[in-house]
């Protein structure tokens, strides 16, 4: 990784093993690498998640059976991954929003 690239800070979840298909892992890796390089993604790949907090977004990965979501935040020193889940409804479940918010709060508190 180049010194200019931000590291990924995984607070929960991953895309390295099933149930992500191989194609979905490649797409997720490509999009996450772009974020590490400082690219700002927009629809259809990513959308802001202001309900979780500032600089928070939802990355969309279309797979065979599901559309996966990766909740992330763009910090000055890292891309922080708060949650990875299969989205099955129109709206992001409140439990996912609350869990992501809580993990990011813990991460911020641990860094102080």
C-alpha positions as CSV (number, residue, x, y, z in Angstrom):
1,X,0.0,0.0,0.0
2,X,1.3,3.4,-0.9
3,X,2.0,5.8,2.0
4,X,-0.6,8.1,0.5
5,X,-3.3,5.4,0.8
6,X,-5.5,5.3,3.9
7,X,-5.7,2.0,5.7
8,X,-9.0,0.2,6.3
9,X,-9.9,-0.1,9.9
10,X,-12.4,-3.0,10.2
11,X,-14.5,-2.7,13.3
12,X,-16.8,-5.6,12.2
13,X,-17.4,-7.9,9.3
14,X,-15.4,-8.7,6.2
15,X,-15.6,-9.6,2.5
16,X,-12.8,-12.2,2.3
17,X,-14.9,-15.3,2.7
18,X,-18.4,-16.6,1.8
19,X,-21.2,-15.7,1.7
20,X,-19.7,-13.0,-0.6
21,X,-19.3,-14.5,-4.1
22,X,-15.9,-14.2,-5.7
23,X,-17.2,-11.4,-8.1
24,X,-18.6,-9.5,-5.1
25,X,-15.3,-9.7,-3.2
26,X,-13.5,-8.3,-6.3
27,X,-16.0,-5.5,-6.7
28,X,-15.8,-4.6,-2.9
29,X,-12.0,-4.7,-3.1
30,X,-12.0,-2.4,-6.1
31,X,-14.3,0.1,-4.5
32,X,-12.6,0.0,-1.1
33,X,-9.2,0.5,-2.8
34,X,-10.6,3.6,-4.5
35,X,-11.7,5.0,-1.1
36,X,-8.2,4.3,0.2
37,X,-6.8,6.4,-2.6
38,X,-9.1,9.3,-1.7
39,X,-11.8,8.8,-4.4
40,X,-15.2,10.0,-3.4
41,X,-17.8,7.5,-4.5
42,X,-21.4,8.3,-5.4
43,X,-24.5,6.5,-6.6
44,X,-24.9,3.8,-7.6
45,X,-21.9,2.6,-5.5
46,X,-22.2,4.7,-2.4
47,X,-24.6,7.0,-0.7
48,X,-24.2,9.2,2.4
49,X,-25.6,7.9,5.7
50,X,-26.1,11.1,7.7
51,X,-28.4,9.3,10.1
52,X,-25.2,7.5,11.4
53,X,-23.0,10.5,11.5
54,X,-20.8,12.9,9.4
55,X,-18.6,11.4,6.7
56,X,-20.6,8.1,7.0
57,X,-21.6,6.2,3.9
58,X,-23.2,3.0,2.7
59,X,-21.2,1.1,0.0
60,X,-23.4,-1.1,-2.3
61,X,-22.2,-4.4,-3.6
62,X,-24.6,-6.3,-5.9
63,X,-24.2,-10.1,-5.5
64,X,-26.0,-13.1,-6.9
65,X,-28.6,-13.5,-4.1
66,X,-28.2,-10.2,-2.1
67,X,-27.1,-6.7,-2.3
68,X,-24.4,-6.3,0.4
69,X,-23.9,-3.1,2.3
70,X,-20.7,-1.9,3.9
71,X,-21.2,1.0,6.3
72,X,-18.0,3.1,6.4
73,X,-16.7,6.5,7.5
74,X,-14.1,8.5,5.8
75,X,-11.6,9.8,8.5
76,X,-8.5,11.8,7.9
77,X,-6.3,8.9,8.6
78,X,-8.4,5.8,7.7
79,X,-11.5,4.4,6.1
80,X,-13.4,3.0,9.1
81,X,-15.6,0.0,8.4
82,X,-18.4,-0.2,10.9
83,X,-20.7,-3.0,9.5
84,X,-21.1,-5.4,6.6
85,X,-24.6,-6.9,6.0
86,X,-26.9,-8.3,3.4
87,X,-29.7,-5.7,2.8
88,X,-33.1,-7.4,2.2
89,X,-35.4,-4.4,2.6
90,X,-35.7,-0.9,1.1
91,X,-34.7,0.8,4.3
92,X,-31.6,0.1,6.3
93,X,-32.7,-1.6,9.6
94,X,-32.6,0.6,12.7
95,X,-30.5,-2.1,14.5
96,X,-27.8,-1.8,11.8
97,X,-27.9,2.0,12.1
98,X,-27.7,1.9,15.9
99,X,-24.9,-0.8,15.9
100,X,-22.8,1.2,13.4
101,X,-23.2,4.4,15.3
102,X,-22.2,2.6,18.6
103,X,-19.1,1.0,17.0
104,X,-18.0,4.3,15.6
105,X,-18.5,6.0,18.9
106,X,-16.4,3.3,20.7
107,X,-13.7,3.7,18.0
108,X,-13.6,7.4,18.6
109,X,-13.5,7.0,22.3
110,X,-10.6,4.5,22.1
111,X,-8.6,6.8,20.0
112,X,-8.7,9.6,22.6
